[in-house]
Amino acid sequence: MERLVRILATTAAYFASLVAIAVTTFFVVIFLAGPHAGLLPSWLEAAVLGIGWLVVVVLPLMLATKVWRRLGKSIPGKLET
């Protein structure tokens, strides 16, 4: 039962953070490197797009890993090492 709660909480944290980070990153990337932005040189727009994708992929995974590990410490009856 504790494992199911751990899986559900981790999944919920992953998808909630994915949505929040993706929406925020989308608007930042469009503002900085969008088709009519003109704020950055053209060679830097590709880097902003790549970093945006990296943020959307990595940050939710990091948060889900943190939730998974934190909930793993609170399982009753688990031996501490």
Backbone as JSON Lines, residues from 0, in Angstrom:
{"i":0,"aa":"M","n":[0.82,-1.2,0.0],"ca":[0.0,0.0,0.0],"c":[0.86,1.26,0.0]}
{"i":1,"aa":"E","n":[1.95,1.23,0.82],"ca":[2.83,2.39,0.87],"c":[3.5,2.63,-0.49]}
{"i":2,"aa":"R","n":[3.81,1.52,-1.16],"ca":[4.45,1.63,-2.47],"c":[3.51,2.27,-3.48]}
{"i":3,"aa":"L","n":[2.22,1.93,-3.42],"ca":[1.24,2.53,-4.32],"c":[1.12,4.03,-4.06]}
{"i":4,"aa":"V","n":[1.09,4.42,-2.81],"ca":[1.02,5.84,-2.46],"c":[2.26,6.56,-2.97]}
{"i":5,"aa":"R","n":[3.41,5.91,-2.82],"ca":[4.67,6.49,-3.28],"c":[4.66,6.68,-4.79]}
{"i":6,"aa":"I","n":[4.17,5.7,-5.52],"ca":[4.11,5.79,-6.98],"c":[3.12,6.87,-7.42]}
{"i":7,"aa":"L","n":[1.94,6.9,-6.8],"ca":[0.94,7.9,-7.17],"c":[1.41,9.32,-6.85]}
{"i":8,"aa":"A","n":[2.03,9.51,-5.7],"ca":[2.51,10.84,-5.34],"c":[3.63,11.29,-6.27]}
{"i":9,"aa":"T","n":[4.51,10.38,-6.63],"ca":[5.6,10.72,-7.54],"c":[5.06,11.06,-8.93]}
{"i":10,"aa":"T","n":[4.09,10.28,-9.4],"ca":[3.49,10.54,-10.7],"c":[2.76,11.88,-10.71]}
{"i":11,"aa":"A","n":[2.02,12.16,-9.66],"ca":[1.31,13.44,-9.56],"c":[2.29,14.6,-9.53]}
{"i":12,"aa":"A","n":[3.36,14.48,-8.78],"ca":[4.37,15.54,-8.72],"c":[5.03,15.74,-10.07]}
{"i":13,"aa":"Y","n":[5.3,14.65,-10.77],"ca":[5.93,14.74,-12.09],"c":[5.04,15.49,-13.07]}
{"i":14,"aa":"F","n":[3.77,15.08,-13.17],"ca":[2.89,15.72,-14.15],"c":[2.53,17.15,-13.78]}
{"i":15,"aa":"A","n":[2.36,17.43,-12.5],"ca":[2.07,18.8,-12.08],"c":[3.26,19.72,-12.39]}
{"i":16,"aa":"S","n":[4.46,19.25,-12.09],"ca":[5.63,20.07,-12.37],"c":[5.89,20.17,-13.88]}
{"i":17,"aa":"L","n":[5.6,19.1,-14.61],"ca":[5.77,19.13,-16.06],"c":[4.9,20.2,-16.69]}
{"i":18,"aa":"V","n":[3.64,20.26,-16.28],"ca":[2.73,21.26,-16.83],"c":[3.19,22.67,-16.48]}
{"i":19,"aa":"A","n":[3.51,22.89,-15.21],"ca":[3.92,24.23,-14.78],"c":[5.21,24.67,-15.46]}
{"i":20,"aa":"I","n":[6.18,23.78,-15.52],"ca":[7.47,24.13,-16.12],"c":[7.34,24.29,-17.63]}
{"i":21,"aa":"A","n":[6.56,23.44,-18.28],"ca":[6.4,23.53,-19.73],"c":[5.73,24.83,-20.14]}
{"i":22,"aa":"V","n":[4.69,25.23,-19.43],"ca":[3.99,26.47,-19.76],"c":[4.91,27.67,-19.56]}
{"i":23,"aa":"T","n":[5.6,27.69,-18.42],"ca":[6.5,28.81,-18.13],"c":[7.64,28.87,-19.15]}
{"i":24,"aa":"T","n":[8.23,27.73,-19.44],"ca":[9.34,27.69,-20.38],"c":[8.89,28.08,-21.78]}
{"i":25,"aa":"F","n":[7.7,27.66,-22.17],"ca":[7.17,28.02,-23.49],"c":[7.11,29.54,-23.65]}
{"i":26,"aa":"F","n":[6.55,30.23,-22.67],"ca":[6.43,31.67,-22.78],"c":[7.78,32.37,-22.72]}
{"i":27,"aa":"V","n":[8.69,31.87,-21.92],"ca":[10.03,32.46,-21.87],"c":[10.76,32.28,-23.2]}
{"i":28,"aa":"V","n":[10.69,31.08,-23.77],"ca":[11.37,30.82,-25.04],"c":[10.73,31.64,-26.16]}
{"i":29,"aa":"I","n":[9.42,31.71,-26.2],"ca":[8.75,32.51,-27.24],"c":[9.12,33.99,-27.1]}
{"i":30,"aa":"F","n":[9.21,34.47,-25.86],"ca":[9.57,35.86,-25.64],"c":[11.01,36.13,-26.08]}
{"i":31,"aa":"L","n":[11.91,35.23,-25.73],"ca":[13.33,35.44,-26.03],"c":[13.7,35.1,-27.47]}
{"i":32,"aa":"A","n":[13.19,33.98,-27.97],"ca":[13.66,33.48,-29.25],"c":[12.54,33.22,-30.23]}
{"i":33,"aa":"G","n":[11.41,33.85,-30.04],"ca":[10.28,33.64,-30.93],"c":[10.51,34.23,-32.31]}
{"i":34,"aa":"P","n":[9.57,33.99,-33.21],"ca":[9.76,34.44,-34.59],"c":[9.82,35.96,-34.75]}
{"i":35,"aa":"H","n":[9.21,36.71,-33.84],"ca":[9.22,38.17,-33.96],"c":[9.85,38.84,-32.74]}
{"i":36,"aa":"A","n":[10.59,38.08,-31.95],"ca":[11.15,38.62,-30.71],"c":[12.25,39.63,-31.0]}
{"i":37,"aa":"G","n":[13.27,39.23,-31.69],"ca":[14.36,40.13,-32.03],"c":[15.21,40.55,-30.85]}
{"i":38,"aa":"L","n":[15.09,39.87,-29.72],"ca":[15.88,40.24,-28.54],"c":[17.28,39.64,-28.57]}
{"i":39,"aa":"L","n":[17.44,38.52,-29.24],"ca":[18.71,37.81,-29.25],"c":[19.23,37.7,-30.68]}
{"i":40,"aa":"P","n":[20.55,37.56,-30.81],"ca":[21.08,37.26,-32.14],"c":[20.56,35.9,-32.61]}
{"i":41,"aa":"S","n":[20.5,35.72,-33.91],"ca":[19.9,34.49,-34.46],"c":[20.66,33.24,-34.02]}
{"i":42,"aa":"W","n":[21.97,33.3,-33.84],"ca":[22.73,32.13,-33.44],"c":[22.43,31.73,-32.0]}
{"i":43,"aa":"L","n":[21.96,32.66,-31.19],"ca":[21.65,32.37,-29.8],"c":[20.23,31.83,-29.62]}
{"i":44,"aa":"E","n":[19.37,32.06,-30.6],"ca":[17.99,31.57,-30.52],"c":[17.94,30.04,-30.47]}
{"i":45,"aa":"A","n":[18.8,29.38,-31.22],"ca":[18.84,27.92,-31.21],"c":[19.28,27.4,-29.84]}
{"i":46,"aa":"A","n":[20.22,28.09,-29.23],"ca":[20.67,27.69,-27.89],"c":[19.55,27.84,-26.87]}
{"i":47,"aa":"V","n":[18.79,28.91,-26.96],"ca":[17.66,29.13,-26.04],"c":[16.63,28.03,-26.22]}
{"i":48,"aa":"L","n":[16.36,27.66,-27.45],"ca":[15.4,26.58,-27.71],"c":[15.89,25.26,-27.13]}
{"i":49,"aa":"G","n":[17.16,24.94,-27.32],"ca":[17.73,23.71,-26.77],"c":[17.71,23.69,-25.25]}
{"i":50,"aa":"I","n":[18.07,24.81,-24.64],"ca":[18.04,24.9,-23.18],"c":[16.61,24.79,-22.67]}
{"i":51,"aa":"G","n":[15.67,25.37,-23.39],"ca":[14.26,25.26,-23.01],"c":[13.8,23.81,-22.98]}
{"i":52,"aa":"W","n":[14.14,23.06,-24.02],"ca":[13.77,21.63,-24.04],"c":[14.44,20.87,-22.92]}
{"i":53,"aa":"L","n":[15.7,21.19,-22.66],"ca":[16.42,20.52,-21.59],"c":[15.77,20.79,-20.23]}
{"i":54,"aa":"V","n":[15.35,22.02,-20.01],"ca":[14.67,22.38,-18.75],"c":[13.37,21.6,-18.6]}
{"i":55,"aa":"V","n":[12.6,21.5,-19.68],"ca":[11.31,20.81,-19.63],"c":[11.5,19.31,-19.37]}
{"i":56,"aa":"V","n":[12.57,18.74,-19.84],"ca":[12.8,17.31,-19.65],"c":[13.42,17.02,-18.28]}
{"i":57,"aa":"V","n":[14.41,17.81,-17.88],"ca":[15.21,17.48,-16.7],"c":[14.55,17.9,-15.38]}
{"i":58,"aa":"L","n":[14.01,19.1,-15.29],"ca":[13.49,19.58,-14.0],"c":[12.34,18.73,-13.44]}
{"i":59,"aa":"P","n":[11.34,18.33,-14.23],"ca":[10.32,17.45,-13.67],"c":[10.86,16.1,-13.21]}
{"i":60,"aa":"L","n":[11.84,15.57,-13.92],"ca":[12.46,14.31,-13.49],"c":[13.21,14.49,-12.17]}
{"i":61,"aa":"M","n":[13.88,15.6,-12.01],"ca":[14.59,15.86,-10.75],"c":[13.61,15.99,-9.59]}
{"i":62,"aa":"L","n":[12.5,16.69,-9.82],"ca":[11.5,16.83,-8.76],"c":[10.86,15.49,-8.43]}
{"i":63,"aa":"A","n":[10.54,14.69,-9.43],"ca":[9.95,13.37,-9.18],"c":[10.92,12.47,-8.42]}
{"i":64,"aa":"T","n":[12.19,12.55,-8.74],"ca":[13.2,11.77,-8.02],"c":[13.27,12.2,-6.56]}
{"i":65,"aa":"K","n":[13.2,13.5,-6.33],"ca":[13.23,14.01,-4.96],"c":[12.02,13.54,-4.16]}
{"i":66,"aa":"V","n":[10.84,13.57,-4.77],"ca":[9.63,13.09,-4.11],"c":[9.73,11.6,-3.82]}
{"i":67,"aa":"W","n":[10.21,10.83,-4.79],"ca":[10.36,9.38,-4.63],"c":[11.28,9.06,-3.45]}
{"i":68,"aa":"R","n":[12.41,9.73,-3.39],"ca":[13.36,9.47,-2.3],"c":[12.82,9.92,-0.95]}
{"i":69,"aa":"R","n":[12.17,11.07,-0.92],"ca":[11.63,11.57,0.35],"c":[10.55,10.64,0.89]}
{"i":70,"aa":"L","n":[9.68,10.15,0.01],"ca":[8.64,9.23,0.47],"c":[9.2,7.86,0.84]}
{"i":71,"aa":"G","n":[10.32,7.5,0.27],"ca":[10.96,6.23,0.6],"c":[11.52,6.23,2.01]}
{"i":72,"aa":"K","n":[11.88,7.39,2.52],"ca":[12.42,7.49,3.87],"c":[11.33,7.36,4.93]}
{"i":73,"aa":"S","n":[10.09,7.63,4.56],"ca":[9.02,7.65,5.55],"c":[8.19,6.38,5.59]}
{"i":74,"aa":"I","n":[8.63,5.32,4.92],"ca":[7.89,4.07,4.93],"c":[8.06,3.41,6.29]}
{"i":75,"aa":"P","n":[6.96,3.12,7.01],"ca":[7.08,2.49,8.31],"c":[7.67,1.08,8.2]}
{"i":76,"aa":"G","n":[8.51,0.73,9.14],"ca":[9.11,-0.59,9.16],"c":[10.33,-0.73,8.28]}
{"i":77,"aa":"K","n":[10.7,0.33,7.58],"ca":[11.88,0.27,6.72],"c":[13.12,0.42,7.6]}
{"i":78,"aa":"L","n":[14.1,-0.42,7.38],"ca":[15.33,-0.37,8.15],"c":[16.2,0.78,7.66]}
{"i":79,"aa":"E","n":[16.73,1.55,8.56],"ca":[17.63,2.64,8.22],"c":[19.04,2.07,8.08]}
{"i":80,"aa":"T","n":[19.76,2.54,7.09],"ca":[21.13,2.07,6.9],"c":[22.11,3.15,7.25]}
